[in-house]
Amino acid sequence: MSDRASIVAGIEAMAKRMRKTALDGALGAGGKSAHIGGALSIVDITATLFGAVMRLDPKNPEWPDRDRFILSKGHGVLGYYTALAEAGFIPMDELMKFEETGSYLLGHPVMNRPKGIEFSNGSLGMGLSLGIGVSISARRRNQDFRVFVVMGDGECNEGSVWEAAMAAAHFKLKNLVAIIDRNNLQQTGTNADIMSIGDVAAKFTSFGWRVIELNGHDAGALFDALNPRNTTDQPLAIVAHTVKGKGFSFTENNNDWHHAVLTRSQFDTAMQELNG
């Protein structure tokens, strides 16, 4: 097996474990919503970033030259926490306390850098602007770390996203990567019905970004797009076409799972499908 093939196989195995762990966390959330649909749609993305692309050191979580990750669609947090657990930042027993009283693993990320949680987020439309500030900081300090921002496509209804898109290109932030989770659904319905954003790739291109469109569940395509460092002065936008609730028959493209509560029966069905 080639090096690339073994890396991609490792990402795929990591994503499968993360899907199970995400459901473990959702089931243990004690009747609280876990926003499982939007978490499952980004699992392959976060597995690729934390498993094969980002420069990190869990033994030195505040290493100045580490790459930074921002989850702008903060409700998809189980797709983030499970990657941090796989990368060695969060012990698995702590991950199983997701949304418990007193846990630091809340339903949206709250900054806890020793655990790898770089920034707090929750209100949509904030993450890309935050990423711009961090990218500019890297330049001014003569550091070459990269900044990865995962956004929702429904989130792109926010005007602040497009102000940020314009600024990132203007400041030539080549160390900034925005990944748009293009699953075509948002909290209360389809993007097309609520506020169509049309051709997202064309929009980012028109704002001066370099753009790659791909299947957001294809680990090889994600690795190839994200692994090389940017050689242009443009920020990079990855439009990742995904399926909300990816991985299980009853959650895929079912918007009820934007924030439904997982039952034991549904969990058992999911485990049968995952193991099958």
C-alpha positions in Angstrom: 0.0 0.0 0.0 1.4 3.4 -0.9 1.9 6.1 1.7 -1.1 8.1 0.4 -3.3 5.0 0.3 -2.4 4.1 3.9 -3.0 7.7 5.0 -6.5 7.7 3.3 -7.3 4.3 4.8 -6.4 5.7 8.3 -8.6 8.7 7.8 -11.5 6.5 6.8 -11.0 4.2 9.8 -10.8 7.3 12.1 -14.1 8.7 10.6 -15.9 5.4 11.2 -14.8 5.4 14.9 -15.8 9.0 15.2 -19.3 8.3 13.9 -19.7 5.6 16.6 -18.3 7.9 19.3 -20.5 10.7 18.2 -23.6 8.5 18.7 -22.2 7.3 22.0 -22.0 11.0 23.1 -25.4 11.8 21.7 -27.0 8.8 23.5 -25.3 9.8 26.8 -26.5 13.4 26.6 -29.4 12.6 28.8 -32.3 13.5 26.6 -30.6 16.7 25.3 -30.3 17.5 21.6 -26.9 16.7 20.2 -27.3 18.3 16.7 -26.2 14.9 15.3 -27.1 15.7 11.7 -24.7 18.6 11.2 -22.1 16.7 13.2 -22.2 13.6 11.0 -21.9 15.7 7.8 -18.5 17.1 8.8 -16.9 13.9 10.3 -14.9 13.1 7.2 -13.7 16.7 7.1 -12.6 16.8 10.7 -11.1 13.3 10.5 -9.0 14.4 7.5 -7.9 17.6 9.3 -7.1 16.2 12.7 -5.9 12.8 11.4 -3.7 13.7 8.5 -3.4 17.4 7.7 -3.1 19.8 10.7 0.1 20.5 12.5 -0.7 19.7 16.2 0.9 18.4 19.4 -1.5 17.2 22.1 1.4 17.1 24.5 2.0 20.8 23.9 -1.5 22.0 23.0 -0.5 25.7 23.0 2.5 25.2 20.8 2.8 28.6 19.1 3.3 27.1 15.6 0.3 24.8 15.7 -2.4 25.1 13.1 -5.7 26.6 14.3 -9.2 25.1 13.8 -12.4 27.1 14.1 -15.8 25.4 14.1 -18.0 28.3 12.8 -21.1 26.0 12.7 -20.7 25.4 16.4 -23.8 23.2 16.8 -21.9 20.4 14.8 -19.6 20.1 17.8 -19.6 16.3 18.1 -17.8 16.3 14.7 -15.1 18.3 16.5 -14.9 16.8 19.9 -14.6 13.3 18.5 -11.7 14.4 16.3 -10.0 15.9 19.3 -10.4 12.7 21.2 -8.9 10.7 18.3 -6.0 13.2 18.1 -5.2 12.7 21.8 -6.5 16.0 23.3 -9.7 14.7 25.0 -9.7 11.4 27.0 -12.5 9.2 25.9 -14.1 9.0 29.4 -14.3 12.8 29.4 -15.9 12.8 25.9 -18.6 10.5 27.3 -19.6 13.4 29.7 -20.8 15.5 26.7 -23.4 18.0 27.8 -23.4 16.7 31.4 -23.7 19.3 34.2 -20.1 20.4 35.0 -18.6 19.1 31.8 -16.5 21.4 29.6 -17.9 19.7 26.5 -20.9 21.8 25.9 -23.4 21.8 23.0 -21.3 24.5 21.3 -17.5 24.8 21.7 -16.2 26.9 24.6 -12.5 27.8 24.5 -10.3 25.4 26.4 -6.9 25.4 24.7 -5.3 22.7 26.9 -8.0 20.4 25.5 -7.5 21.6 21.9 -10.6 23.8 21.8 -9.2 26.9 20.3 -12.2 29.3 20.2 -15.7 29.6 21.5 -18.4 29.7 18.9 -22.1 29.4 18.5 -23.7 32.4 16.8 -23.5 31.7 13.1 -21.6 33.9 10.8 -18.7 34.6 13.2 -16.1 32.0 12.4 -14.7 33.3 9.1 -14.1 36.8 10.6 -12.4 35.2 13.6 -10.2 33.2 11.2 -9.2 36.4 9.4 -8.0 37.9 12.6 -6.0 34.8 13.5 -4.5 34.7 10.0 -3.4 38.3 10.1 -1.9 37.7 13.6 0.2 34.9 12.1 1.5 37.2 9.4 2.4 39.9 11.8 4.3 37.5 14.0 6.1 35.9 11.0 4.5 32.5 11.8 3.4 30.1 9.1 0.6 28.2 10.8 -2.6 27.6 8.9 -6.1 28.5 9.9 -9.0 26.2 9.0 -12.6 27.3 9.4 -15.5 24.9 9.0 -18.8 26.7 8.0 -22.3 25.6 7.3 -23.9 26.4 3.9 -27.0 27.7 5.7 -24.7 29.9 7.7 -23.7 31.6 4.5 -27.1 33.4 4.6 -25.3 35.7 7.1 -24.0 39.0 5.6 -21.0 38.9 7.8 -19.7 35.8 5.9 -19.5 37.8 2.7 -17.8 40.8 4.4 -15.2 38.4 5.7 -14.9 36.7 2.3 -14.1 40.1 0.7 -11.6 41.0 3.5 -9.7 37.7 3.3 -9.1 38.1 -0.4 -8.2 41.7 0.0 -5.5 40.9 2.6 -4.2 38.0 0.6 -4.5 35.5 3.5 -3.0 32.5 1.9 -2.8 30.6 5.2 -6.6 30.7 5.6 -8.8 27.8 4.5 -12.6 27.9 4.7 -14.4 24.6 4.3 -18.1 25.0 3.5 -20.3 22.0 4.6 -22.6 22.0 1.6 -25.4 19.7 2.8 -28.2 21.9 1.5 -30.2 21.9 4.7 -30.4 24.3 7.7 -32.4 24.3 10.9 -35.9 24.8 9.6 -35.7 23.4 6.1 -33.8 23.4 2.8 -31.5 26.2 1.9 -33.3 26.5 -1.4 -36.6 27.2 0.3 -35.4 29.5 3.1 -32.7 31.6 1.5 -31.0 30.1 -1.6 -27.2 30.9 -1.8 -27.0 29.6 -5.3 -23.6 28.6 -6.6 -21.4 28.9 -3.5 -18.2 28.1 -5.4 -18.9 30.8 -8.0 -19.5 33.3 -5.2 -16.3 32.6 -3.4 -14.4 32.8 -6.7 -16.0 36.1 -7.5 -14.7 37.4 -4.1 -11.1 36.4 -5.1 -10.7 33.1 -3.4 -9.2 29.9 -4.9 -11.9 27.4 -4.8 -12.0 23.6 -4.9 -15.3 21.6 -5.1 -15.3 18.0 -3.9 -17.2 15.2 -2.3 -17.0 16.0 1.4 -17.1 12.3 2.3 -14.2 11.3 0.1 -11.2 11.1 2.3 -8.8 10.9 -0.6 -10.2 14.0 -2.3 -10.2 15.9 1.0 -6.6 14.9 1.8 -5.4 15.9 -1.7 -7.1 19.3 -1.5 -6.1 20.2 2.1 -2.7 18.6 2.5 -0.5 20.8 0.2 0.3 24.3 1.5 -1.2 27.1 -0.6 1.2 28.4 -3.2 -0.9 31.4 -4.2 -1.7 34.7 -2.4 -5.4 33.7 -2.3 -7.3 32.2 0.6 -8.7 28.7 -0.2 -12.3 27.8 -0.1 -13.3 24.1 -0.1 -16.9 23.6 -1.1 -17.5 20.1 0.4 -20.7 18.5 -0.9 -22.0 16.4 2.0 -25.1 14.6 3.3 -26.6 15.8 6.5 -26.6 12.9 9.0 -24.2 10.9 6.9 -23.6 7.3 7.9 -27.0 6.0 9.0 -30.2 5.3 7.1 -32.6 7.1 9.4 -30.5 10.3 9.7 -29.2 10.8 6.2 -30.9 13.8 4.5 -33.5 13.8 7.3 -33.6 17.3 8.7 -35.4 16.2 11.8 -31.9 15.2 13.0 -30.8 18.8 13.0 -31.4 18.5 16.7 -33.4 15.5 17.5 -32.8 13.3 20.6 -31.3 9.9 20.0 -33.1 6.9 21.5 -31.5 3.6 22.5 -33.4 1.8 19.8 -32.1 4.2 17.2 -28.6 3.9 18.6 -28.8 0.1 18.3 -30.0 0.3 14.7 -27.1 2.7 13.9 -24.5 0.3 15.4 -25.9 -2.6 13.3 -25.5 -0.5 10.2 -22.0 0.7 11.1 -20.8 -2.8 11.9 -22.5 -4.3 8.9 
